[in-house]
Amino acid sequence: MNAIISVLSTLISSVALVGVAVSLLLQARQLRISQLQASRSLQSELIRIAIDNPTIASATASDLSPDEYPKAAFLNLALKSLEMGYSIKAFPAESVRIQMRRRFESEYSRAWWAHARDVFKEEAGTRRGREFFALVDSVYRDTIDALRHDEHGN
């Protein structure tokens, strides 16, 4: 009888320990998401300020004119928002593909990505970040290939 009670006690303790471990993993994931949201929120606020004050913002980015800065800032904000949604698994890969196909219909968006892609690649420090970059970049490359194909009349 004592052996059965001992086995049951060990089993219950083991289940409880697994529960605690799962709880800690979920808390760590939630903390990471909260940190990511706080960082993106600050970045979004800076981009909004830049859109409202393109002359000031373009003075810190020598390759963008005051007329161009709001467009570039908007694209960055849109992509960072999409990246955040993908990172927390709110947007599936196909949603990212669809939205990026639409974005890359614009010549300006393609030119912007060609310029910004190295920054996004460098910032992709997590597995989901690298996946997001690869998704966006593959849609960009597919779009460029399709445009070349259309130019040659094939």
C-alpha positions in Angstrom: 0.0 0.0 0.0 2.8 2.4 0.9 4.5 1.7 -2.5 1.3 2.6 -4.4 0.9 5.8 -2.4 4.6 6.6 -3.0 4.2 6.0 -6.8 1.0 8.2 -6.9 2.7 10.9 -4.9 5.7 10.9 -7.3 3.4 10.9 -10.3 1.4 13.9 -9.0 4.6 15.8 -8.1 5.9 15.1 -11.6 2.7 16.4 -13.3 2.8 19.5 -11.1 6.5 20.1 -12.0 5.7 19.8 -15.7 2.8 22.2 -15.2 5.2 24.7 -13.5 7.7 24.3 -16.3 5.0 24.9 -19.0 3.8 28.0 -17.1 7.3 29.4 -16.9 7.8 28.9 -20.7 4.5 30.6 -21.4 5.4 33.5 -19.1 8.8 33.9 -20.8 7.1 34.0 -24.2 4.6 36.6 -23.0 7.4 38.7 -21.6 9.2 38.5 -25.0 6.0 39.5 -26.8 5.5 42.4 -24.4 9.1 43.6 -24.9 8.7 43.4 -28.7 5.4 45.3 -28.5 7.0 48.0 -26.4 9.9 48.3 -28.8 7.6 48.4 -31.9 5.4 51.0 -30.1 8.4 53.3 -29.6 9.5 52.8 -33.2 5.9 53.5 -34.4 5.8 56.7 -32.5 9.2 57.8 -33.9 7.9 57.1 -37.4 4.7 59.0 -36.8 6.8 62.0 -35.7 8.9 61.7 -38.8 5.8 61.6 -41.1 4.5 64.7 -39.4 7.9 66.5 -39.6 9.5 65.2 -42.8 12.0 68.1 -43.0 13.4 67.3 -39.6 13.4 63.6 -40.2 15.0 63.8 -43.6 17.8 65.8 -42.2 18.9 62.7 -40.3 18.6 60.4 -43.4 20.8 61.9 -46.1 19.4 59.6 -48.8 15.7 60.8 -48.4 14.2 64.1 -49.3 11.4 65.7 -47.2 8.9 64.6 -49.9 10.1 61.0 -49.9 10.5 60.6 -46.1 6.8 60.1 -45.3 6.4 57.4 -48.0 9.5 55.6 -46.8 8.4 55.9 -43.1 4.9 54.6 -43.9 6.3 51.6 -45.7 8.7 50.9 -42.8 5.8 51.2 -40.3 3.5 49.0 -42.4 6.2 46.3 -42.7 7.2 46.4 -39.0 3.5 46.0 -38.2 3.2 43.0 -40.5 6.5 41.6 -39.0 5.1 42.0 -35.5 1.9 40.2 -36.4 3.9 37.4 -38.0 6.3 37.2 -35.0 3.4 36.7 -32.5 1.7 34.3 -35.0 -1.2 36.6 -35.6 -0.5 36.6 -39.3 0.2 33.4 -41.2 2.8 33.2 -43.9 0.2 33.3 -46.7 -1.2 36.6 -45.3 2.3 38.1 -45.4 2.7 36.9 -49.0 -0.6 38.4 -50.1 0.1 41.7 -48.5 3.6 42.0 -49.9 2.5 41.1 -53.4 0.1 44.1 -53.2 2.8 46.3 -51.8 5.4 45.3 -54.5 2.9 46.2 -57.2 4.2 49.7 -56.6 7.5 50.7 -58.1 8.3 52.9 -55.1 7.7 50.0 -52.7 10.1 47.8 -54.7 12.7 50.5 -54.8 12.3 51.1 -51.0 12.7 47.3 -50.3 15.8 47.1 -52.4 17.2 49.9 -50.3 15.9 48.7 -46.9 16.2 45.0 -47.2 19.7 44.8 -45.7 18.5 46.5 -42.5 15.6 44.1 -42.2 18.0 41.2 -42.8 20.4 42.4 -40.2 17.6 43.0 -37.7 16.1 39.5 -38.1 17.6 38.1 -34.9 14.9 35.5 -34.2 13.8 32.4 -36.1 10.5 34.1 -36.8 12.3 37.3 -37.9 14.5 35.4 -40.3 11.4 33.6 -41.7 9.6 36.9 -42.1 12.6 38.4 -44.0 12.8 35.4 -46.2 9.0 35.6 -47.0 9.1 39.3 -47.9 12.3 38.9 -49.9 11.0 35.9 -51.8 7.9 37.9 -52.8 10.2 40.8 -53.9 12.4 38.5 -56.0 9.3 36.8 -57.5 7.9 40.2 -58.4 11.2 41.3 -60.0 11.4 38.1 -61.9 7.9 38.4 -63.2 8.5 42.0 -64.3 11.6 41.0 -66.2 9.7 38.2 -67.8 7.0 40.6 -68.8 9.5 43.1 -70.2 11.0 40.4 -72.5 7.6 39.5 -73.7 7.9 35.8 -72.7 
